[in-house]
Amino acid sequence: MYEKELAVVDRNAARINSISDKIWDLAELPYCEYESSALLQSELEKEGFKITRNVADIPTAFTATYGSGSPKMGILAEFDALPDLSQEANVTEPRPRAGTNNGHGCGHHLFAGGSFGAALAVKAHIDATGKGSVTLFGCPAEEGGAGKVFMARKHVFNDTDAIVSWHPEKMYMPRTRPSLANIMVDYAFKGLAAHAGGSPQKGRSALDAVTLMNVGANFLREHMDLTSRIHYAVIDTGGEAPNIVQSHAKVRYLIRAVTSEDVRILRERVDRIAQGAAMMTDTEVTATVLTAYSNLITIPTLQQTAYEMMKDIPVPVPTEDELAFGRALRETMPLTAEEKKDSVYATEVLVPAPPKPHGGSTDTSDVSWNCPTLQLHIGTWVKGTPGHSWQMVAQGKSSYAHKATVYASKAVAATIMRVMDEPERLAKIKAEHAERAVGGYVCPIPDDIQPPIPERK
Ligand SMILES: [Zn+2]
């Protein structure tokens, strides 16, 4: 099916991979993806896509639309990198790359290139049928910045019939895994400085408060849902001098649970622990929300459609060189006995597995509350590669990752074209979404919280 459209992807393979490679080179951090975003925009503009910039008042967010009218289909693209993951490409040892501290440790550069390729194929389909439209959503700051949540708060995704996205993975399969809702809150304690030896009775320690809060939170763990999670990082210890009572200290909490409502209830309990710690130490505490994500809604008919399309697209076959590179990389990874026996790369499209609980969160969830959304797992990585690792950055420009990205373009495009062509299928998808998005979307980030966009350098 869709041979002509998928041939467009093959003809543009070099261009798709060169976009990914350039974004890998740029390795721009969340909300700072100025050049990566501009590159995607200009390539899409050359193809006749209409660009809207500065979407949701985020300088690196954009939309690119081709065609008009219904069905209105969407594709997501990400392009942000991670800090402290500088690494050279195509080597099998940790070797930081000169000139940058950042690296694409989650493959969002491939995500950008692959989604661009998918947009080209869908454009060819719209040209052939004269029907419908496709929008590529340029989504910044997935890595902890909640870019899509801020976009969802401004209703960017509401007007779309269905969205197909993808993410680099170790397998080929439509995603069935749900994700947890979360909230990130800073608890800042204010105390009173004093000579820790000479006049400790005059001091009130903010660091003591942080310590007691963490003890309280650790006791809370036994009395919360098994599926909930609490993580923290002390981000201000109040200074380096042990002979001064710490007058300030700050701890960042990430609280996760199955739904946003569960997160709200758990967060209230953590708030009370913070207040208790402040009371015990005669300090004051203020809580500031940084970001929050909803839980992911998954749509069975979209998963099934994608599976049917994916199993007809040949999965890339690694060359001997690619296998040798993959094997050498695997020598550097802590593999389980089972992983050691497994193939180096994924070899087939997997039947969508029944959803298992999962401890992570994604800002694609907030898209999924506004419009039926599917994410495809595409096997760009050597199996066993840890996420956000130097090994992942090192594979980011590998020839196998390039081939898998071209596969991603085809898989996303084929799924979208099938949905566009079959109104009954789309109606079923929308009905499944309506059933699951009970109560409608409530953005979990309070209105007065703005995206944490750093000053442009
Ligand atoms: Zn990612």
Residues whose N, C-alpha, C, O or C-beta is under 5 A from the ligand:
A	BS01	ZN	C106
